[in-house]
Amino acid sequence: MALLEVRNLVKTFGDRTVLDGVSFDLEEGEAKVIMGPSGCGKSTMLRCINLLMQPTSGTIIFDGQDITRPGVDVRELRSRIGFVFQNFALYRHLSVRDNVTLALRYLKKVPKREADERAMHELDRMDMAEKWDSYPAALSGGQSQRVAIARALAMDPKVLFFDEPTSALDPIMVREVVTLINRLYLDNVTILCVTHDLCLARYISDRVVFLDGGKVYSEDLIENLLERRSDPVIDEFFGGEE
């Protein structure tokens, strides 16, 4: 059984259908990238899977549990799904240490000393241990993204979601973050990543789910998608990329 099974996922806002019967699987240890034109439902899909948004219909099986059924413990679910947001979502009034340990201490009730140890381990993994006592205002965009990743990893999630992790970064910081996420990929961290970044997709993806018009248009290796120049939808998205 796959770690994540999405079946016929639909999300509507009034009379507008953003997701229209999306289905795919994510295996444990796999890295899968979600790509497609702006407005095709990529980020909405991530938010539906961890119940930041309520799906209109469809079924989501995560770690053997149907999380679309009534009575699901949403807080417990989110503790098993790490989410790295596009804008980092760090608390500006908290230090790096407190940003990383907050959920551990208050959601998982981890004792302070253990929470600090876990935070330091993940910050060191992200090459951010020296920023332990810094505040978000003193961090660059790339450093903020590293802290956000460390915060997600500290919860020991079953899967890590990334929503456009390089979109708010300059080219040098993009390369740094791509390298760090690739390191997680090589460590067999299960990843589901929404991105427009072809370089990131090439480095971390086992397969790409390509969305168009709220539907899964194709699922394939990134190399195979890049070769499909006769397909107007694929060609329009990738343009002259090689």
Secondary structure, DSSP 8 states (H G I E B T S, - for coil): --SEEEEEEEEEETTEEEEEEEEEEE-TT-EEEEE-STTSSHHHHHHHHTTSS--SEEEEEETTEETTSTT--HHHHHHSEEEE-TT----TTS-HHHHHHHHHHHTS---HHHHHHHHHHHHHHTT-GGGTT--GGGS-HHHHHHHHHHHHHHT--SEEEEESTTTTS-HHHHHHHHHHHHHHHHTT--EEEE---HHHHHHH-SEEEEEETTEEEEEE-HHHHHT-TT-HHHHHHHTT--
